[in-house]
Amino acid sequence: MRNKSLRSKRGAIGRGGASHSDAPNLRIRTRAVQYVYMKTKLTVTVDRDLLPRAKQVARERGVSLSSIIEGALRELTAPDVPTFSQRWRGAFELRDSEDPRARALREKYG
């Protein structure tokens, strides 16, 4: 019901039936952000059996086949970023090397 009353007030304002003071006091601000990317066409040759499967995956995800290929190329060309464990491996030393937990960790992870 609330939406009906707002619609009727807005409609009345447009027809001159009510003053602007009757309308709800709302301020709506929008900001449009647009990114411009230069796209280039590319012809790709793929296996005949692969194309229908790739199109099906794109349909299931609700994206274009081009965006899937672009994502794969971005991932392939991205710089190698070490994982969390790779960054911290060897950064700490154990205080008590005879501790059974430390021994178990050494045996498990080297």
C-alpha positions as CSV (number, residue, x, y, z in Angstrom):
1,M,0.0,0.0,0.0
2,R,2.9,2.4,0.7
3,N,4.0,2.3,-2.9
4,K,0.4,3.1,-4.1
5,S,0.3,6.2,-1.9
6,L,3.7,7.4,-3.2
7,R,2.6,6.8,-6.8
8,S,-0.6,8.7,-6.3
9,K,1.2,11.6,-4.7
10,R,3.8,11.7,-7.5
11,G,1.0,11.5,-10.1
12,A,-0.9,14.2,-8.4
13,I,2.1,16.5,-8.4
14,G,2.5,16.0,-12.1
15,R,-1.1,16.9,-12.7
16,G,-1.1,19.9,-10.4
17,G,-3.4,18.3,-7.8
18,A,-1.0,18.5,-4.9
19,S,1.9,20.7,-3.9
20,H,5.5,19.6,-3.8
21,S,5.3,19.7,0.0
22,D,2.9,16.7,-0.1
23,A,5.6,14.6,-1.8
24,P,8.0,12.6,0.4
25,N,11.3,14.3,1.1
26,L,13.7,12.1,-0.8
27,R,17.0,12.9,-2.4
28,I,18.5,10.4,-4.7
29,R,22.0,10.9,-6.0
30,T,23.5,8.6,-8.5
31,R,27.0,8.4,-9.9
32,A,27.7,6.6,-13.1
33,V,31.1,5.1,-13.3
34,Q,32.1,3.9,-16.7
35,Y,35.3,2.0,-17.6
36,V,36.4,2.0,-21.1
37,Y,38.5,-0.9,-22.3
38,M,39.9,-1.1,-25.8
39,K,38.8,-4.4,-27.2
40,T,40.4,-6.2,-30.2
41,K,38.9,-8.9,-32.2
42,L,40.7,-12.3,-32.3
43,T,40.2,-15.3,-34.4
44,V,40.8,-18.5,-32.5
45,T,40.8,-22.1,-33.8
46,V,39.7,-24.7,-31.4
47,D,38.8,-28.4,-31.5
48,R,35.4,-29.1,-33.0
49,D,34.2,-31.0,-29.9
50,L,35.4,-28.2,-27.6
51,L,33.4,-25.4,-28.9
52,P,29.9,-26.7,-28.1
53,R,31.0,-27.6,-24.5
54,A,32.6,-24.1,-24.1
55,K,29.4,-22.4,-25.3
56,Q,27.3,-24.5,-22.9
57,V,29.5,-23.5,-20.0
58,A,29.2,-19.8,-21.0
59,R,25.4,-20.2,-21.1
60,E,25.3,-21.9,-17.7
61,R,27.3,-19.1,-16.2
62,G,25.3,-16.4,-18.0
63,V,28.4,-14.8,-19.7
64,S,29.7,-14.6,-23.2
65,L,32.3,-17.1,-24.6
66,S,34.5,-14.1,-25.2
67,S,34.6,-13.2,-21.5
68,I,35.5,-16.8,-20.6
69,I,38.4,-16.8,-23.0
70,E,39.5,-13.3,-21.8
71,G,39.4,-14.5,-18.2
72,A,41.5,-17.6,-19.1
73,L,44.0,-15.4,-20.9
74,R,44.2,-12.9,-18.0
75,E,44.8,-15.8,-15.5
76,L,47.4,-17.3,-17.8
77,T,49.3,-14.0,-18.2
78,A,48.9,-12.8,-14.6
79,P,52.2,-12.5,-12.6
80,D,52.9,-15.4,-10.3
81,V,51.9,-14.3,-6.8
82,P,53.1,-16.6,-4.0
83,T,50.5,-18.3,-1.8
84,F,50.2,-17.4,1.9
85,S,52.1,-20.5,2.9
86,Q,54.8,-19.9,0.3
87,R,55.4,-16.4,1.6
88,W,55.8,-17.5,5.2
89,R,57.6,-20.8,4.7
90,G,61.0,-20.6,6.6
91,A,60.2,-17.3,8.2
92,F,59.9,-18.7,11.8
93,E,62.1,-21.1,13.8
94,L,60.9,-23.4,16.5
95,R,62.2,-22.8,20.0
96,D,62.1,-26.3,21.2
97,S,63.1,-28.7,18.4
98,E,62.4,-31.7,20.7
99,D,58.8,-30.8,21.2
100,P,56.6,-33.7,19.9
101,R,54.3,-31.3,18.1
102,A,57.3,-29.7,16.3
103,R,58.6,-33.2,15.4
104,A,55.3,-34.1,14.0
105,L,55.1,-30.9,11.9
106,R,58.6,-31.5,10.6
107,E,57.7,-35.0,9.6
108,K,54.5,-33.9,7.9
109,Y,55.8,-30.8,6.1
110,G,59.5,-31.3,5.9
